[in-house]
Amino acid sequence: MNVEVYTLNAFAKGERGGNPAGVVLEDGLSLDAAEMQLIAKELGLSETAFMKKSLLADYKIRYFTPASEVDLCGHATIAAFGLMHSLGLSKEGTSYSIETKAGILDVDISSEGLVYLSQALPQFLERISCEEIAPSLGMDAEDLETGLPIQIVSTGLRDIMIPIRSRKLLNEVQPNFDAITAISEKYDVVGYHLFTMDTPDDAAAECRNFAPLYDIPEESATGTSNGALLSYLYQHGQRSLREVENVMFRQGYSMDCPSEIKAGLRLSESGEINQVRVGGAVAGIERRHIMI
């Protein structure tokens, strides 16, 4: 079978950077999980999205890393709908529902052509000590002592939020991938999401993301993790009610893949989070074929 596969960068900053993802539009195809895994491994990108019509929503999307299937991938979802928009298959100002293993989620195409994914409501889970995490990053525990906790947060995927005292320290991180993998397995998380609020511009934070358990040493832009991060910052009093509707995170600069992830929360009258969404632009669309 000859399968048409698109690659493009989600959360791109202009025409540069972003996080590459594969997208397969399964129009008329009937791929099984083994075939999807084979395509994702051959493509070799951090995630590949397989998109088709759904009986439960507008579309069904399954996500595969080179190693295994995951429940959700923010940047691959942005890539899939950014591709649809570029091909004229979706319209600006339109909302869609998607069936994923993380639940039924909403996707919006803004009037500017940006794609926004609504995530599951946040869960604030276990806290982990600085002493346990620091050695896996080649750091001292005091480098992680910011007054904020190291905490597992999920908006569909479990990630460890790890505050870093400064941008300089963030850039000097020396990840021990074996140790990160072991801790990820221990706590049943996708990986580490490091951040610092010491930023050179109007970004809320600069981030780095490591997920070696899923064969992703470092990722240049992560949608789900940054939705979880904004929820975490609000939960711990780092963003006010007026500062959560339209927030920008920087990521990928340490990889020379500058990325901008836009995130926002919608709150109830009592201040409870009732929607989390992330969005961004796409760039660099290419097409290829993979024989399986």
HELIX and SHEET records of a PDB file:
HELIX    1   1 ALA A   33  LEU A   43  1                                  11    
HELIX    2   2 GLY A   74  SER A   86  1                                  13    
HELIX    3   3 CYS A  130  ILE A  133  1                                   4    
HELIX    4   4 ALA A  134  LEU A  137  5                                   4    
HELIX    5   5 ALA A  141  LEU A  144  5                                   4    
HELIX    6   6 ARG A  167  ASN A  171  1                                   5    
HELIX    7   7 PHE A  177  TYR A  187  1                                  11    
HELIX    8   8 PRO A  212  TYR A  214  5                                   3    
HELIX    9   9 GLY A  223  GLN A  235  1                                  13    
HELIX   10  10 LEU A  241  GLU A  243  5                                   3    
HELIX   11  11 TYR A  253  MET A  255  5                                   3    
SHEET    1   A 6 GLU A  69  VAL A  70  0                                        
SHEET    2   A 6 TYR A  59  PHE A  64 -1                                        
SHEET    3   A 6 THR A  48  LYS A  53 -1                                        
SHEET    4   A 6 ASN A  19  LEU A  25  1                                        
SHEET    5   A 6 ASN A   2  ALA A  10 -1                                        
SHEET    6   A 6 VAL A 282  MET A 291 -1                                        
SHEET    1   B13 GLU A  69  VAL A  70  0                                        
SHEET    2   B13 TYR A  59  PHE A  64 -1                                        
SHEET    3   B13 SER A  95  THR A 100  1                                        
SHEET    4   B13 GLY A 103  ILE A 109 -1                                        
SHEET    5   B13 VAL A 115  GLN A 119 -1                                        
SHEET    6   B13 ILE A 273  GLY A 280 -1                                        
SHEET    7   B13 SER A 259  LEU A 267 -1                                        
SHEET    8   B13 VAL A 247  GLN A 251 -1                                        
SHEET    9   B13 ALA A 205  ALA A 211  1                                        
SHEET   10   B13 GLY A 191  THR A 196 -1                                        
SHEET   11   B13 ARG A 158  PRO A 163  1                                        
SHEET   12   B13 ILE A 150  SER A 154 -1                                        
SHEET   13   B13 GLN A 123  ILE A 128 -1                                        
SHEET    1   C10 GLU A  69  VAL A  70  0                                        
SHEET    2   C10 TYR A  59  PHE A  64 -1                                        
SHEET    3   C10 SER A  95  THR A 100  1                                        
SHEET    4   C10 GLY A 103  ILE A 109 -1                                        
SHEET    5   C10 VAL A 115  GLN A 119 -1                                        
SHEET    6   C10 ILE A 273  GLY A 280 -1                                        
SHEET    7   C10 SER A 259  LEU A 267 -1                                        
SHEET    8   C10 VAL A 247  GLN A 251 -1                                        
SHEET    9   C10 ALA A 205  ALA A 211  1                                        
SHEET   10   C10 ILE A 216  GLU A 219 -1                                        
END                                                                             
